[in-house]
Amino acid sequence: MARAVGPTSQHVSNTSGGARHAILIDPADQTPEMAAKRCMAAVSAGSRMVLVGGSTGTDMANVHQTVVAIREALELVTWASSQDSDLDEESWSVPIVLFPAGAAALSPAADGITFMMLMNSTTPRFLIEEQVAGAPFIRKAGVETLPMGYVVCAPGGRVGEVGEADLLESGQTDRAAAYAMTAQSYGFELLYLEAGSGAHTPVDPDLIRSARAACDLTLIVGGGIRDGTTARRAVQAGADWIITGNLTESYDDADELQRVLTEFISEMNS
């Protein structure tokens, strides 16, 4: 039986309007209230998806509390927009997608989940075991799955350590292409090239370019992207989505964060 494509999958895969930005919220690094505040600022600036997760420190409690806080904030503004013809209701209808460290950090309140294989992990845990452990919960909760190949690139950071990844190094373009081909052959919808949270350098644009040429998947790039210029290089190399997390956590003031992300997204697509 063919897999049904849900609304979240359609939203994430539809990049015909150009590259888009998503905010990554780590529940271990902020309160649910602060997470909601930052998400509101990001969506106001033009972010089109909210990812919730982290490589360490997340669990069922803080992930669920964070997802619920974000959902309530977005629904409130969406409702207000529906009552005011001068406000754009559609711009607030962004999906909240789990980006889990594993099966013990999920929430039934999310719109979707990146059901991922850490393709260059050297341990079965992140190749298949966490997925098997989490699948019954996801099925029961009715959370839409977004099949994704996840490849950690140098420098890799904490996710590379936790995931025991054989890092994809700069210049390994043939290997990047092979991962992209493999992801498409598995039937994944998304391919994520990740340099690691807080990485001092982003994913090598040549790796992005090679992966882009080798597959038709929606290509996501994150890690080490702190400004619009760096994001634009990734987009020019073929990225469909740019993810930022640490940049967002640098700002507690919502107005300042909105200003910074508005400039970031504008430069990303310039």
N, C-alpha and C positions, 0 to 999 in steps of 0.2 A: 504494500500500500504506500502510495506517495505521501511524503510528509507535507502537512498543511503549512502554508506560510502565513504567519500571523501579522497583525498590524505593527508590532515592534520590529519584527524582522524586515518588513517593508520599509519602515522609517529608516532603519540603520543602513539598509542596502541601497536605498534610493539616493544617490549622490549626483544626480543629473544637474543639480543647480550649482555644482562646484564643491570644493572641499568644505568640511564643516568641523566645528570645534566641539569637544565634549569636556566636561569637568569631571575629575576623579575625586571622590570624597572618601577619605580613610576614616572610618568610625573610631579607630584607636587613637587618632590625633586631635579630635575635636568633639565637642558636645553635639547632640542632635540639634539643639537650637542654633548653634553656630554653623553647623552643616547646612541647615535650611536657609539661614541668612546668606551664606556664600552662594548657594545654588540660585537663590532669587536674583542676586547680583549678576551671576553668570548668565542666566537665561535672559535677563534684561539686556545684557551686552551682546547677545546673539548666540550663546551656546545652545546646541540642539539635542543634547543628550546628557544625562547624569549617570555616571558610573559610581557604584558604591562597593568598596572592598579595599583590601590591603594584604600585603604578604605576611604580616605578623600582627598579633594583638587584636584580631577581630574574632567575634563569636556570635552565636545566635542572638544574644541579647542586644549588644551594641549595634549590630547590623540592622536588626529589625526596628529598633527605636529610631535609628537614623533614617531609614527608608520611610517610616511612618511620618516623621517630622517633615521631611522634604515633601512627601505627597500632600500632607495637609496644607502646607504653605502654597504649593503650586495650585491645588484645587481651589483654595480661597481666592487667589488672584484670577484664576480662570473664570470662576463664578462672577467676580466683580467685573471682569472684562465683558462677560455676556450681558451685563446690565448697562454697559456704557458703550455706545456706538463709536466713541472716539478711541477705544482701546481695542487692540488686536487679540482676540481670544485664542486664535490658532497659535500665536507665537509662544504661548505658555503651555501648550500641549506637547511637552517633551517627555520621552520615556525615561523611567528610572530603571536602570539595568544593573543587576548584580555582577560584580567582578570579583569572584570569591577566591579566598586563599585555599578553600577546601570545603568538604561537606559539612563542617561544623560552623559555618559562617554564612547562613542563608536566611531568607525572609520570604514569607508567602505574600507580602504586600508589594513586591516588586512587579514591574511590567514584564521583565524578561531577565534572562541570565545568560552570560557568555559561557556556554557549555564547552569548555576548552580542553584541548590536549596541549600540555607543555611539550612541544614536539622534540626539543633538544634536551630534555631531562634525561638523566642517566639512571633514574629510579622508577620502577613501575608505579609508585604512588601517584605521581603526577601525569603519568601516561594513561592510566586507566583506573587505579584503585579508588581515588577520591571521587571520580565520576560515578563509579558503581555504588559507592556509599551514599552519594547524594541523589541519585536518580529517583528512588522511591519518594523522597520528600518533595522533589520538584514535580513529579507526576501528580501526587496527591494535592499539592498546593495549586496546580494549574498554571504555574509560571512558564511563560513561553521560552523555549530554548533557542539560543542563537549559536549553532555549531561553529567553533572557531579553532583554528590553528594558532598557537601562541609560541613565538620564537624569541628567546632572550638573547640580545646582542650585547657585545662588549660596550661598556664595562660591566653591565649586568646588575650591580648593586645587590641589595638584600634579596631580591627575588631570584637572582641567579644563584645565590648561596642556598637559600631555602629550597629552591627547586632542583638543586644539584645539576645545574645546566652546563652542558658542553657549549660554551658561549660561541655565538656566531661572530667572528672577528671581522673588523674592517678589511675590505679587499677580497673577502671570500664570496664573490659574486656568484660563482657557479653553485656553491652550496646554498646560497639564498634562493636561487632559482629552483633548485631541487626541492627545498622545503615548500616553496609556493606550488610547484607541480604536485607534490604529495598531498598538500592540503586540499587542492582542488579534486584530486583523484579520490580522496576520502569523502568528498561531498560536503566539506565545510563551506559555510557562506562567507566567513570572515577570516582574514589573516592579520595577526597583530605582531608587528616588529617592535620589541620593547628594549630600551637601553637600561632600564632600571630606575626606580624612584630616586630622584635627586642626583641622577648621573651627572658627572662633570662634562661629559660629551654626549651628544645625541647619536641616534642611529646614522651610520654612514649613508649619505645619499645614494652612493653607488649600489648599496645593498637594496635600498628601496626601489631603485630603478630596475635592478635585475629581477626582483620579485614581481614588480608590476608587469614587466614584459613576459613573465612566465605563467601568469594566471589571470583569470577574469574575476577574481574574488574582490570583495570590498576590502581595501587595504587600510589598516589602522596603524598609526605610528605614535609612540610616546616615549617619555624618558629623556631628560636633559634638554627639554625645549622650554626656554625661559623668555623668549621674545619673538615678536612677529617675523623678524628676519629669518631666524632659524626655522620657524614653522613654514615660511614660504619656500625655503629650500626643500623641505620634505614634500610639500605639495607639488612643487615643480618636478620632483623626482617620481611622483606618482601616488602620494598618499591621498586617500579619500577623507580620512578623519585624522585630526590631531588631538591628542589627549594631554591635558596638563593637570597636575595634582599639587606638587610642591609650590608652584607659583601661586596658586590660589590660597594656600595656607599661609602665605606671607602677609595677608591682609585681613585684619579684623574689621576694618571699616568698610561697610557695604558700598558706599558711594565711590570710595577710592578703588575698590576691586572692580566695580562696574566700569569705571573709566579706563583702568589698565587693560581689562579684557576687551573692551570695545576697540581700543587702539590695536591690541594684539590681533584680533580677528580681522580687522580692516587691513592691516599690513600683511597678514597671512594670505589674503586673497587679492592683494594688489598686483 
